Amino acid sequence: MVNRSLLRSFCLLVFLQLFQMAFAAASNHYTTIFPETNPLFSFGDTSYVIKRVVIDAGHGGKDSGCLGVSGKQEKDITLKIALAIGEMIKSKFPHIRVIYTRDEDVFIPLDERANIANRNKADLFISIHCNFVPNHSDFHGSETYVLGLERTKANLAVAKRENQSILMEDNYVSKYGDGWDAPEANILLTAWQSSYLTRSMHLAEEIENELENTANRRSHGVKQAGFLVLRQTSMPSILVETGFLSNPREEAFLSSREGQETEARAIFKAFCTYKYEVEGRRKIYAGKENRSRKSSEASEAKVVEVSNPVKREEKSKQQIAFKVQIASSPDKLDTGSDEKWNLTREIEIRRENKLYKYLVVGFNSYESALEMARKLSKSGFAGAFVCAYEGENRIDVRTAKEKIKNDQ
């Protein structure tokens, strides 16, 4: 049975959603209850700049995390990687405040990790971990998680292992409820974090891309699971499983200084790309919907699916194109049941890093793509952002702009 705390949470969520609907109907605005997209929280400043980043080194103190085949402890590896990422961010962006959930070998409860991020009004939460699969020493590579329902037994197993940390906390039942690991709890709190899912997926994609192409690690892609540490954060949040300590070679790599710096630099580069792209447009708060658009303008979107982009090493010099990413998902989305998908521009679906990415195409410049991203953010695609491709390969927007400038 669902306990009382879950029932209270459910009732509160229903109340907030009803309040949201009533407010939207009264003001003819599309709005949400979340600060990131609610005009009530804009305070007159519509620019979006990342100012505070929380970096969470998984486990610590009496919680060693998983143990490698030669005895290396997850808590030690995650701390060194987390500190390295923080130093890189502080060096490159002195104006950004980097906050660590721990900077030494201490035990921090999972809810307090989220509280640290929320109290400091962080713009981003990055949790660093190591993976482990018993009796499978050949498994290797990275995977990055955002909050969501476990779609496979493997995802569920990873989440359960990381969530076991709460058993080391005092009074964990009173803090999380005796149904903390029930599906109902995950559904309720996934709804709370869902307003930040687009940006969380964006950062997760960039991290997996850098770990595969910069750090030469095998990428298992972006996944969703019910990690407790992500459930109550009020900002885009991701959890990186940097590698498998059950693999002797990967354990040796992750426990080495070179390996830790390689992982940290890849995650840092992904952060830089994410920062540039989300700050490349002004933050859009929900405004009035344009309900006067003629139905002829909202013609059915054209869909082109690209499943197998060419490998980077196979490409020659190809044309650079700017596109607007409006969604990404592990599964194909039902685009026919929602009117917002009836765009006048072509939508391209790409299968990359085990995700379906939905891109609006057909722009002749970065500026025109940026203008469209702003419009789409107002019309149901909060978090829409400009990305760049060189031929069939995705590249950093800054790099794309520099290449175009150099070719002129």
Secondary structure as UniProt FT lines:
FT   HELIX           4..27
FT   TURN            35..37
FT   HELIX           39..41
FT   TURN            43..44
FT   STRAND          52..57
FT   TURN            61..62
FT   TURN            69..70
FT   HELIX           74..92
FT   TURN            94..95
FT   STRAND          97..100
FT   HELIX           110..119
FT   TURN            120..121
FT   STRAND          124..131
FT   TURN            134..135
FT   TURN            137..138
FT   STRAND          142..147
FT   HELIX           153..163
FT   HELIX           164..168
FT   TURN            170..171
FT   HELIX           172..176
FT   TURN            178..181
FT   HELIX           183..193
FT   HELIX           194..196
FT   HELIX           197..213
FT   STRAND          219..225
FT   HELIX           228..231
FT   STRAND          237..244
FT   TURN            245..246
FT   HELIX           248..254
FT   HELIX           257..278
FT   TURN            291..292
FT   TURN            295..297
FT   STRAND          303..306
FT   HELIX           312..314
FT   STRAND          320..329
FT   TURN            335..336
FT   HELIX           339..341
FT   STRAND          347..352
FT   TURN            353..354
FT   STRAND          355..360
FT   HELIX           366..378
FT   TURN            379..380
FT   TURN            382..383
FT   STRAND          385..390
FT   TURN            391..392
FT   STRAND          393..395
FT   HELIX           397..407
//
